[in-house]
Amino acid sequence: MKQFEAPAQSLGGFDAETAAALIAAAADMALVIDGDGVIRDVSISNEDLGLEGHKQWVGRTWSDTVTTESRPKVKALLQDVAAQSSTRWRHINYPSSHGPDIPLMYSAVKVGGRGQVIALGRDLRNLASLQQRLVDAQQSMEQDYLRLRHMETRYRLLFELVSDPVVVVDAATFKVLEANPAAAKLLGDVAKKIIGRQLADYFAEGSRNDVASLLSGAMLAGRADEVGAVLAADGQAVKLSASMFRQESGNLLLVHLQAREGAVMTPDGTGSALQVALDMAPDGFVVADMEGRLVTANKAFLDMAQTPRLDLMVGQPLDRWLGRSGVDMSVLLANLKQRGVVRLFPTSVRGLNGASTDVEVSAIAVPDSEPPCMGFAIRDVGRRLRSEPKPQGELPRSASQLKDLVGRVPLKDIVSETTDMIERLCIEAALELTRDNRASASEMLGLSRQSLYVKLRRFGLGDLGPEQDKA
């Protein structure tokens, strides 16, 4: 603290009244406190403080007049002033029954030789109000920022998962800013490589002017009608539509692409009314290559396989979903390659979420097409099978096909299939006898609970919780 250079000469002539006036003018509130911490006099120059009962403070300890959390600060302030002539400022609150606590900033000075202390207080309500407004503004900004983050997350998730090809284009340069996976697949390129290129570059020479006119019209009118175009990568015909929207300070174009003549595509990329009908058919239909890898499928098969998007299935082995085991698919493919046609082959479709659907498969091999492929018509017969009463202990329908496997499938595969069938029947019987009590069923079968859960998951029996699934 910077002291007066000559206080004796400059202030020595002041009497008590003058000193009191100076102290009252220097602070919004002043307290005279004795060596025991008891208030001996009070001066309040700011009547707007609204301190209640301050006239009765004389004779009470200073700690009794402040809020509970401020009492340690009062004690520390008095200890500091006892050790030295002055102290640093401390924030102390007074209770109020008409609103929030009243904040004051105090400093103390020791005067006289009897341990007397003068505490000088400054009103902090305006500063506290400003601080509260700052905190409210920061909280509001945080809420707005969090809301924007949630909106961006929902937009990004929707943009990535939507099955329709969608591209966001800069309205000024017609360069691609964003492209979802469906658009990248349709354009025949990786999404990261598409960003920054002209959208027209992905179309044949004869279609680029039409694409540029579509984008220009959308930029001027806000929306443009559909136009036809041909992709440069594979010559596929598509339809485009565009609409403009504003983001921050710029204009962007949302371009929607759609393959002509329906959503189901054949290996050569063409479409037809027949394909549209197959896509909307209630029975599943799948096209696979000669190695059994899925090329395309209709919506009914996607529902059976519990897969939301076709692009997640393309290129995957068909036996990932079709067949009770690898033997079923081996028999089906062997018959197709030998005879060219298979009718009413009984098997099942396994969904990604564990559901199993009994089906009948009729298939045909088309080795002379370009490229060669196989078609599978898959009919759900679960309701029909459930409506037919089965004799007690009857084996699954696949057992009647075991003799047809001889000569086409190795003996070890036939034995493995039969073993799986018997294991499944025994587990089903144990679960039925114990009323689906997994612990009792495992003891009945002589298996550990972990082994039972592995077999339940393998055969698709029952619903396993997350903890059981990890067992």
Beta strands, then each sheet from edge to edge (+ up, - down):
strand 1: 29-33
strand 2: 39-44
strand 3: 90-94
strand 4: 102-111
strand 5: 116-123
strand 6: 166-170
strand 7: 176-179
strand 8: 223-230
strand 9: 237-247
strand 10: 250-259
strand 11: 284-288
strand 12: 294-297
strand 13: 341-350
strand 14: 356-366
strand 15: 373-380
sheet 1: 2+ 1- 5+ 4- 3+
sheet 2: 7+ 6- 10+ 9- 8+
sheet 3: 12+ 11- 15+ 14- 13+
end
